[in-house]
Amino acid sequence: MTPNTLKILRQTAQQAIERNRLYQILKRLSTIATIPEDELMLLKKLVDGEIGDVIKFLVDIEAEQSVTVIRDKLAVLVKDGSPSKHRSLVRPALPRYHPVWSIQYPLLKVAQNLEQLRSTKDDSKVAASSPTASPSKKTDVIVLVSSGAYNPIHMLHIRSFYVARQYVESNYKFPVVGAFISPSHDTYVRVKNRRNPREMITKRHRLALIETAVASSSWIEVDKWEITRRRVLDYLSTLTHVREMCESHFPQYRFHVMYVCGCNTVVKLSHSALRDEGFGCITVCRPTQTDMVIKHLGKTLAKTTTIVEDTGVLPCDLERATSFRVRQALTKVGANACNIEMMVGKPVFQYFVKHEIGDKIAGKVSWTDDDKHWRQEDLTYVEYTES
């Protein structure tokens, strides 16, 4: 075995020991405070994936005896996936008349997180009374963005945001206040699936699937801008759009936009263009992929992106999740139900079943005209008229 392989094996063994300890903490907490079964399952998934700051979080409340404190802290962990140092453990409820509620999609989650960030700081240090005010000094914040076909979205897409946020907030002084998933134009997806055109999930369903996947998140949102343009756009256009959109709505904040991608995408990027335009780049990869990324980029270019290793011990099906494997499993959805749900999550799996996505990919059922057209709620954002 190579030294690198031995290192990985030792890390894996240590992580397995730590995961068992976290299971025991969860078990003890569940005997003190009643935890609903669905929440308990989600908490175990967070432990399995080491999402956010879950390890430190559970260790910190290991000796807690107060039922109220345990319930409040666990509720935040279930909702956010990460009890960040930039956010309070108890999210204050905003009154119905608060100006935040006047902010529309896709910026509502960002607005809520900015308001929470403001409320956790000393009023004397923050000039704005709300995210819509205009102070004299700007506050620096970070927004994460990822783009691609999402044909379809799966849990590793979502997980990459949590891994990136955990790294950023552990190593930078600015908080992450939101993240946007930007699905690509249908033309791009059609070209990628030209050999098997029926495997192309249409824009209508790709958007709905992403919305379903992030519905429970308090900080990740889907942005319809790229997918509703007249033509295919590059990632720089999407990043510029997100920055301009955020800064125009929240002028008192300076938004640092960081592009989150995987090892297969980072080798295709123009890192000089990213740098010149003022965008950051975070590459989330498994430990076995790090050397490959550095080899392809070279030592010089490797310094232009932040390579973050996702060292979580994942279930086998989740570890191997890709959009291609999800589509392949969907062609035999009955036999692969458990595997598919592990890769995409229960809400997305239920959407697959409801809309017969697997049968349509397999050619057993034809894609309908409704499948190929926009939903009514998307038409407001569409730049062109369908024939």
N, C-alpha and C positions, 0 to 999 in steps of 0.2 A: 504493500500500500504506500501511496505517496504521502508526504507530510501533510499536504492539504486535505487529503481524504481522512486521515487520522484525526485532524483538527475538527472536521465536520462531524465525525462520529462521536467525538467527545462532547461537542456542543449539543448534539442531538440527545445523548444520554442525559446530560445535565438538564436540558429543557424538559425531558420526560419526568425527571424527578421533581422539578419545580411545578410542573403541571399537576402532578398528583397531590402536591402540597396545597395548591390552589383549590383543587376539588374538595379537599378536606376542610378548607376554610369556608367554602360555599356550603358544605354540608352542615357545619357548625352554625353558620349564620341562619340557615333555613330552619334550624331547630329553635332559634330565638325569635326570629320574625317570620311569619308565614309568607312564603314567596310563591306566587302563582306558578303553575307548571310551565306555562309558555315562557314566563320570564326566566325561570330556572334553566330551561333549555337554551335560551338565548345567552344567558350568562356562561353556560358551559361552552357554547360556541365561541364566545369572546375569549375564554380561557384557552380553548384549543388553538385559536388563531392568534393569540397574544395581541389582540387588536387594541390600539391606543395604549393608555398607561394602566391596563387592567391588572398587571402583576403588582405594581407598586400600590395601586388603589386597594386591592384586596388585602395585601400585607398590612397596610396602614390601619385597616379597620378590623384586623383579625381579632383583637382583644375587646372590641366594642361590645357593650352590653345593652345599650339603649335601643329599644325596638324602633323608636321614631327616627333616630339618627341612621340606623341601618337601612330602614325603608327609604328615607330621603336620598341617601347616598347611592343606594342600589338603583333607585328610579332614574337618577341622573346618568349613571353608568349605562343602563339599558337604553336610554334615549340618545345619548351622545356618543357612547362607545369610548369616550376618553375624558376623564375629569381633568382637563387642562389647567395648568397653572394660571392661565389667562382668564378663566371663567370661574364664577362662584359655583359651589356645589349645589346650591338651591337656586333654580332659575325663577326669578320673580315673575309673577303673572302680570301682564300688561293690561291696563284698563281698556275697555272697548273704544274709548274716545282718544286713545293715544295716537299721535301722528304716524307711528310706525305702520298702523293698519291701513293707512292710505296708500302705502307703497305697494305696487303691483308686481306680479310675476315678471321676471324670474328673480327679483331682488328682495322679496319679502324675508327670506331666511337670512340673507346678509344683513338686512336692516335690523332684524330681531337680535342677531348676534352682536352687531355694533352697539345696540341699545344696552344689551346685557354687559358688554365690555365697559361701556361708559358708566353704568350703574355700579360696577364693582370697584371703580377708582374713586379717589377723593375728589369731590366736586371742585375744589380749588385748583386742581390740576387739569381739569377738563373744561374747556370753554363752552362746549356745545351743550344745550339742554336736551337735545335729541339728535338722532342721525340726520335729520333734515335741516338742522341749523347751520350757520356759517361762521365758525370761529376764525380768529386771526392766525392761529398756528395750526398746521395740519398734523394729524396723528398718523403714523405709519402702520399699515396693516397688510396682510398677505391674503391673496386669493389663489386657489389652486385650480388649474384647468386641464382637462384631458379631452382628446378628440379621437375619432376613429369610426369604424363601421358599426360596431356594437351589433353584430349580426349573429346571435343576440348578445345582450349584456349578461355577465355572470359575476359570481361573488368575488373573483380575484380582481375584477375591474374596480369594484367598490372597496375592496381591501387595500388596494394600492393607495387610495386617498388617505385611509387611516394610518398606514405605515408612513406616508409622506408627512402627514400632519404631525404625527408623533415626533418624527425626526426634526422637522422645522421648529416646533415649539420647544424642543429640548436643546436646540443649538442656536436659535436666533432669538433676538429680544422682541420681535414683532409677533403678534398673534395671528392665527389663521381664522378669518371670519366667515369663510364660505368656500365652496368648491362648485365648479360647473362641469357637467358632462356635455360635450358638444358632438352629437351624432352627425356623421357625414352625409352629404348629398346622395340621393339615390343613384346618380350616374356613377359615382365612385364605387358604391357597393355592387352595382351591376357589372362593372368591369372586373372586380375581384371575384365574382361568381359566374363569369362568362361560360365556364365549362359545365357548370351545374346551375343554370339560371333559376330553377325552381327553389333552390336553397336560399335565394335572396329574400329575406323577410322585408316586406315593404315598409316604407317610411311611416305609415300609419301605425303599424304594430311595433316598429323599433322604438318610436317615441313613447308609445304607451307602456312598453316593457320597461324602459328606463324610468319613467315616472313611477311605475309600480315598485321598482327596485329601491328608489330613493324616497318613497312617500313617508316612511317612518323616520327619516334622517332630519335632524334639526339644522344641518349645515350644508348638505350636498343637494344640488338642484340640477335639473336638465335645462339646457339653453337651446331653444329652437331656432336660433338665428342662422347658424350654418346650414342646417338641413333645409331651410325654407328659402334659400337664395336661388337665383336663376341658374347658377352653375356651380361647379365644384370650386371650393376655396382652399387655400393652404392654411396651415396651422398658425402662421404669423398673422393672417387676417383675422382669425378667430381670437387670438390673444389680444390683438389691438382693439377689437370690438368689445371684449370683456372689460378691458381697462377703461376705455372711453365711457362705456355704459355705467360702470361703477363710479367713476370720478364725476360724471355729469350729475348723478343722483345724490352723491355724498361728497360735495366739494371740500368739506373740512378734513377729509381723509386722503392720505397718499397711498394708493394701492400698488403693491408690488405683486405682479402676476407671475406665477411660476407654473411651467408646463410639466405635467406629470406623465411619464411614459414608461414603457417597458424596454427590455433589452433589444427587442427586434425593431423597435421604432427609433431609438436613440441613434443608431448607426446611419439613419437616413436623414437626420436633421442637419440644417446649416447652423452650426454653433456660432459662427461669426455673426450671422444675421440675428440670432437670438440675443447675443451680447450687444450688438449695435442698437437694437431696438429696446434694450433695457429689460429683457425678460430673463427669468431664471429657468433652470431645467433640473428636474429631479428624476433620476432613473431608478425605478424600483425593480429589483431582481432578486432571485434566489441566490444563496451563497455559491452554488456550483456555476452560476452564470457570470459572476463578477469578472473572473479572469478573461472570459470570452469577450466581454464588453470592452475591457481595457485593451485587449489585443486588437480588436477591430478599430477602436477609436485612436489608438496610439496614446502615448503618455501625455502628449501636449493637449490633444482634444479631450482626453479623459478629465482634465482639470476644469473644463468649461461646463461640465455637468456634475451635479452631486449624485454620486452612486450610493443608494441606500439598500442595504441587504435586508431582505425579509427573512428573518431567521426563525419564524414561527414554525412549530411542529403541527402540520396540517393533516387532516384525514386524506387518505390516498386519492379519493375522487376529487376533492377540492384542490389538492396539490397539482393535479393534472388537468384542471379545468381550462379549456379554451373554447372559443366560439365554435370552432370546427367540431370539437368533441361533443359539444352540446347539441349541434345540429344532427350529428350522427346518432346520438342517443335518442333524439326525438323521433327518428324514423321508426323506432320500436319502443314507443313511449310506455306501453304497458309493462314490458319486461324491464325497463330501465328507470322506472318511476323514482325509486329511492336515490339512484345515482344522479339523476337530473336535478332532483330537489336539493341535493347536497351541493351541486355546482352552481345553481342559480338562486336558491332560496325558495321558500314555500309560496310567497305571493306571486312571484314570476312563474313558477311551475303551474300554479292554478290558472294563470292567464293563458299559458300554453294550452292547457286542457280545454278551457272554456272556448277558445277561438280556433281549436283544431290545428294549431300551428304545426305540430308534428306530422299529421296526416297530409297537410299541404306541402310540406318540405319533401315528404316521401312520394308525392305524386298520387296518393290515394284519393285526395280531394283537391279540386281546382281552387286556385286563388280567385276570389270573387271581385267584381267591380268595386264594391265597397272597400275591400282589402287594399286596393290600389290607389284609392283617393284619400284626401285629407279628412280628418275628423272635423266636425264643425268648429270645435274650440281652437283648432290650429289655423283656420283660414285667416284670422286677423294678422298673423305673422308672415303669411306667404307672400313672397315678392312677385310671383308670376301667376298667370291664369292658366289652369289646366284645360286642355282641349277636350 
